[in-house]
């Protein structure tokens, strides 16, 4: 009797164990799955904790949109083939598997951006240079189109981020923010020799050259700088910026000057303000600060004008 009782107890325990092993287990798909090979394992798709980790998809070269029921079917088939008694139910929504398996080099990215800038902005490839700052990227082997996201109507040089979007037949599926340095071709006057501060520029001091620069904030004066004064020291072989030069006069407009009038041995001085700029010998309009009367004087020296007799 005792032997029959033990057999019955062990039978019930084995049945309950088998039932627990064969019960349906639920898994939840991740929202978006990125893999770096053409094989997709169970632990790529779910929060998988089992030591048994079957390959569910092979030779995956294009983006793949999965439905939970399709994944359940594959997983249960793999479970039966391996002799695993478990039954699996996959929950979730339609999810994307993105196999990033094909390399795109820095040179390829630079060439692709160059083509985009030519087509979108009508730029001549000889008018700019492109340098990619980053590592190669990975994309699916097939089934995607690489599209640069439009950056506005104006193009300018500098260090910039260009988003590169991956599109499939279902639309945008992935994006890379890529950093490039864009150099534009510019023209400027260059210092042929060291130009000291306050020096008036001569034709032997400068020459016009073209060069490439990623600095889109500096302004270069393309007008002839000869005759202008250096406001600070300008180094040899450096492009001359607009703010470094100015056409200075012996008398500047708005400057207060002494207006001098002489009759024989008598000298009369009056405080006046220049209405025009000029250099030595130039006739400029003045206004008497006391009487507000307009006069004309000839510049004699810095801050001194001689009253022109009528």
Beta strands, then each sheet from edge to edge (+ up, - down):
strand 1: 24-28
strand 2: 32-35
strand 3: 40-41
strand 4: 55-57
strand 5: 64-66
strand 6: 87-91
strand 7: 95-99
strand 8: 102-104
strand 9: 128-133
strand 10: 137-139
strand 11: 145-148
strand 12: 158-168
strand 13: 171-191
strand 14: 206-213
strand 15: 229-230
strand 16: 245-246
strand 17: 256-263
strand 18: 266-274
strand 19: 283-288
strand 20: 294-301
strand 21: 304-307
sheet 1: 1+ 6+
sheet 2: 2+ 7+ 5-
sheet 3: 3+ 4-
sheet 4: 8+ 10-
sheet 5: 9+ 13- 12+ 11-
sheet 6: 9+ 13- 14+
sheet 7: 15+ 16-
sheet 8: 17+ 18- 19+ 20- 21+ 17+
end
